[in-house]
């Protein structure tokens, strides 16, 4: 069974970017996430995949990490 809820570190490894980039994308570029207990961010893999296929490509291709 494939894991669908992932941490920032797991999503960073999955996308091949730094964890800080994931946090920036979450805050400024609309990367979908849920904040739990006011400090932990969790990511749904399917929603992240959709984001990457859509507007996320603009961030990666443009070279501007928000």
N, C-alpha and C positions, 0 to 999 in steps of 0.2 A: 504494500500500500504506500503510495507516494504522499509525502508530507505536503499539506497545502498551506498551513500557517507557519511562517518563518520569521526569524529575528532579522535585525538589520545586518548582522554579520553574515548570516546564511544567504540573504538576498544579495549582499555585496559579492560574495563568492560565486553565487549563481550567475550574476550579471558580469562578473569580471572587473569590478570597480572597487574603489576604496570605501570603507564603511562611512567615512565622512561625506563622501559623495552621495550616498544613499540618504543620509540625513538632510543634506542640502536639497536634493531632489524632492524629498518629502515636504520640506518647509516652503520651498520657492518654486518648484516646477510641477507640483501636483501629483507626485508619486503617491498612489493610494496606500494609506496605512491607518492603523488604529492605535491610539495611545491608551495604554492600560496602567492604572494606578498612578497616573500623572507623570510617569517617567519611562516606561518601557513601550517601545513601538513594535507592533507586529504587522506583518505583511502577508496578504493573501496572494499566493503564487499566481493564481489564475488572473487576478486583477492586475498584478504587476506585469504579467505577460501581455495583457491587453494594452496597458499603458505604454509599454515599450514598442509595441506594434503601431501605436497611434502617435500621440504627441511626444513620447519618449524619444523617438527617432530624431525629432527636430533638435532635441538637446544634445544627443550624441553626435549627430552629423554636423551640427553647427559648432561643435567644440566648446560651447559655453555651458558649463555645468551649473547653470542658474546662479 
